[in-house]
Amino acid sequence: MGIVNIEDELHEQLRRASRVSCRSINAQAAFWIRIGMLGELNPGLSFQELAARELKAAGVAAPDQTMDQAAA
């Protein structure tokens, strides 16, 4: 683990976004870094597609899929 130096304005944006997302500042920074890295590695995918892919890989089902499975 290390320290990353960022501009004061970016840190302020992290602080604000972390409150909205109910994440720590570090968790928000890690989220943005991960999404940015995934975006660079998968330039043809939208943010929504990247997020859906990561959620699926983690075993999180969309609400309609969960309800369909419960009804079966």
N, C-alpha and C positions, 0 to 999 in steps of 0.2 A: 504494500500500500504506500502511496506517496501523496505529496501535496501538489495540486495543480494551481498555477497562478492564472487567474482570469481577470478581465476588466471589471471595475466596480459596477458598471451598468449591467453587465451580464449577471453578476452576482445578485444584484437587486432584482432582476427578472427571475432568476432562480428562486429567490426568497418568495416573491409574489406567487409564482407558479406552484411552488411547493405547498403553500397554504390552500390554494384552490384544489389541488390534487390530493390533499391529505397525506403528503409525503414529507420526509425530512428534506432539507436542502441537499444533502448528499445523495439521497435516493432520487430526487428530481434530476440532479446532474447525471447520475448513472443512467436514468431512463433516457434522457436526451442523448447521451453518448451512445447508448445501445441502439436507439432508433436511428441515429445518424449513421452509425456503422452499418446497420442492416440496410439502410437506404443506399449507401454507397456500394454495397455488395450486391444489391438487387434493384438497380435503377428503374426497372420496368414496373415495380410494385408501388402502389400508393401507401400512404400511412395506414389506412384502414386495412389494406391487404396484409401489410407487415404485422400489424397488431393482431389480426385474426389468425394469422399463421402461428405467431408466438403463443397465443392463448390456446390454440388447438394442440400445439406441441406440449403444452403444460397440462393438458387434459381438461381444459375448461370448455364446456359445451355452450353454444348459444342458447338463450332462454327457450326458443321454440323447439330446439332439439331436445332439451331436457324435458319439456312437457310432453313431447311426442314419445320419448322413451318411457316416461312414467305411465302413460296411458296404455302402453303395449303390454 
